[in-house]
Structures are given as structure tokens and as C-alpha cells.
């Protein structure tokens, strides 16, 4: 009987020891890989911004170098449309949207979220002379299944769109997932956001290609198309970047 107890005790001891060793190894790997994960996340973000900026091919694989040379991140008070300092070191607008002291409630909106940050990131794209050629704006809003996250690129006139790059979504492949289809993305080039000072851009079925204010909706993906419309209506409107785009603070 004692031999069995001794064997059971040894078995339990070995199992606990193995579990302890495994937990130490996993924890160590997580800590050791954290820096690499952060670097990869930053690289992915920069890649998407460069795509929206029309610089991805020019980068020729040198993502960080091209980004550092031609893109400047600034911070904008969405209420005033003016540039401000980051509210705190390492500021993240999406994390700030969940912090009451750095955010405001979204009232009567079908955009899919209840709060938005008071200060948002914008990315100024410079030409070789140092002048701003495009502004890349982070946008997000509801799709069919969940929020969709993207970057909207606008010319320095604050009105002409160039790219709408969605980098994170859960839309159905072949339907709503076509937001990432190059042929659909190409339809945004040259479209206008505003007409007579009001938001005019529309995503609708059978939109005429020569209509500067409309983009043809995704076939078979009405709810996703509506989500894109609601996202843009909000973010280029007065509660989003609208005041900033109309002020054209980057020219001052």
C-alpha cells in the first residue's frame, strides 16, 4: 500500500514539475516574442498606410524606411479640427475611445460604436518637396458581422478620395469581403466627399462610373455596402474629420 502511495506521489510530483516547467517556457516565450509581435504589428499598420498613400509599390519592400521618410503622424482634436499634441505617450485612438476621459458618446448613429476618441490620428503624406500630397484617415464602422477597420486617403484638397483600404473585417468572402477586391477599391479613385459643404459621397447600386459623388455598391452585399456608407458619412461628417478636412490645417 505504501509503495502505491509512494508511486502516486512521485507521479503527481512529476506532473506538477512538468507543468511548472511548461508554464515557465510559455511565459518566457511570450515575453521574448512580445517585441517581435509589436514590430510586426507596426509593420503591418505602416504597410496599409503606405497602400492608402499610394506609396506601397514605390517602397519596394522598404516599408519602415519609406514610411519614416514620407509619412508623418499627427493628432487632431475632432471637435475643433486643429492639430494637438498626443494626449499621452503611446496614444492609441482606438484604446482612447474606450476611456471616458478621452472620448465622447456617439449619439443617434448607426455606425456601430457608442463612443469615439476626442483626439484622432491622421497621417500626412509628403511629396519630395515636403508638401502634403495626401491625408490618410483611420476609419471604422459596422459591417455585416462586426466592425470593419480601414484607412481613407484624401488629396490635399480635403475632398478628393484616392484609396479606401480595409485591413480588418469579418465580412463573408466573395460578398462583403470584396471590400478588399482591387477592382472595387479602384472605384474610389477621384470621387468627391463633399458638395456645397455637405457630405455627398454615396455607396449605391448601379452608381454611374462618371458620377463623382457615388461608388457602385458591392454585389450581393447590401449590409456591408450600407456599413461602408454609414462609416464614411460619420467619419467625414462634423462628428468625425469633417471640421479638420474643411479647415485644411495641414496647409497652415
N, C-alpha and C positions, 0 to 999 in steps of 0.2 A: 504493500500500500504506500509506504513511504517512497519507494522507488518511482511509483507512478506520479506521486505528488511532486517529487523532485524533477521528473521528466516534464511534467506540465509546467512547472515553474520556469524551467530552462526555456521551454518553447515560448511561453509568454514573454520572457525576458528578451529572447532573440527577436521576436516580433516587434516589441517596443523599440529595441535598439535599431532595427531596420527602418521602422517608421521615423524615428528621430533623425537618422542619417539622411533619409529621403527628403524630409522636410527641410533640413539644413541645405541640401543640394538644390532643391527647388527654390528656396528663398534666395540663396546665393546667386542662382542663375537669373532670377527675376531682377535682383538689384544690379547685377552685372550687365544685363541686357537693356536696362532702362534707358541708358544714354543712347544706345543704338536705336531703340524704338522712337525716342524723341527726335533723333536726327532723321529717321525715315519719315516720320510724320511731317516734319518741317519741309523735307524734300518733296513730298507728295503735294503739300499745300503750294509750294513755290512753283511746281510743275503746272498745276491747274491755273494759277495766276498768270504764268507766262503764256499758257494757251489762250486765256481770255485776252491777254495783252497783244496777241499776235506775234509773239517772240519765241515760240517753242522751237520752230524749225531753225531759227537763227541761233538759238542756244547750242544746237548741235551736241547735246548731251551735257554741256557745261551749265547745268541748271543753277547752282548756287552762285557761280561767278556772274552769269548773265543777270540773275535777279538782283544781286548786290549792286551791279553797275547801272541798271536801268530802272529799277523799281524802288519806290520809297513808300513805306507805310506811314500814314498819318492818322490822326484821330479827330473825329468830327462830333461836335455836340449836335445831336439831331434836332434839338429844339431851336437852335439859333442858326445852324448851317455853317458855323465857324470852326476853324481848327482849334483844338485844345490839346493840352498835354494828356498823356495816358493817366487815368485816374489812380493807377497803382502799377508798380513794377510787374512785368509779365502779364499785363492786361489781356484778357480774352473776352471779347464781346458776348460770346455765347454763354460763358460762365457767368458774366456780369448780369445777363438777362434774368438769371435765377436768384439774384441777390437784391433784396428790396432797396437797399441804399444806393444802388447803381442802375435801377431800372424803373420803368413806368408800365402801368397796365394798358393793355390794348383793349379799347372799348368798341363794341359793336362791329367786330371784324370776323370774316370767315377765312382768315389767313392761316388758322391752325395753331396759333400760340396765344398765350394770355398776357405775356409780358415781353417787352423789348428793351434792349440796353439804352441808356440815355446817351452814351458815347459809343460810336461805331468806328470800326477800322475802315479806311479806304486806302487804295493803293494807286499812287500816282506813277504813271509810266512816262519816262523821259525819252526824248529823242537825243541824238548825239550832241545837240547844242545845249541840252539841259532843259528845254521847254517841255511842258506837259503835253503829251500827244493823246493819251487815253487815261481814263479813270476806271479802275476796276472796283466794283462794289459787291461785297458779300450780301447774298440774299437767301432767304429760306421761307418755306411755306408748305402747306399741306398738299399731298398728292392723293392717290387712291388709298394707299395703305399706311403711310406715315409721312413725316416731314421730308421735304427734299431740300438739299443744300446746294448752292451754286454760286457762281460769280458772273455778274453782268458787267460787260465792258462798254463804256460810252466814250465817244470822241470828246475832245477838249471843248467842244461847243456845249456840252452838258445835255445834249438832246439826241444825238445820232448813235444808235446802238451798233456794235460791231460783233460781239460774241455773247452768247448765253451758255455758260459751261456748267452743267450739273455734274457734281463729283460724288454725291452721296444720296442714294434714294433706295426705295424698296419696291419700285414700280414693276409691273409684270413685263418680262422680256417679250419683245415683239409688239407690245402695245404701249403702255406708258413708259416702258424702258427706252422707247425710241427718242426720248429727250436727249439721249447721247448719240443718236444717229447723225453722222456728219452732214447728210443731206438736209435734215431738218434744222440742224444748227446753222447751216449756211443761209437759211431763210431770214435770219435776224440781221444780217449784214446790211446796214444802211437804213434800217427802219427808224422812225421818229417816235420819241416818247411823248412829246407834248405838242399840242396845237392851241394857239392863243392862250398859252399859260396853263392849260388844263391837261391832265393825263389823258392821252388819246390812244396809246398803244393797245391793240386788241388781238387776242388769240381766238380765231373763229373759223368755223367750217367754210371751205370753199373761198377763202380770202383771196382776192386778186393779187397776183405777184407784184403788180405795179402800184399797189396801194401802199403808200409809205407808212401808214399807221396800223397795218394789220399783218398778222402772220397766220398761215394756214394751220388749223388745229391738227393734232395727231389723229390719224385714222383709227377708229375703234377705241379711243382712249379719252372719252369726253371728260371724265372726272379729273384725269391728270392734266388735260388741257385747261380745264377750269382752274385747277390749282396753280398752274403757271400764270394764268391771267390774274388771279387773286394776289399771288405773290408780287407780281410787278406793280399792280395797282397800289398795293400797300407801300412797297419799298421806294417807289419813285414818287409817291404822293407826299403830302405835307407831314405825315407822321413818320415818314422814313427819310430818304435822302433828298426829297423834293426841294426843301429850302436850300440845302447845300448846292444842289445842281444849278438852281436858279441864281444863287449868289455868285457862283463861279469863283469861289475863294482861292482856288489854285492859281488864278491869274493876278492876284493882288500881291 
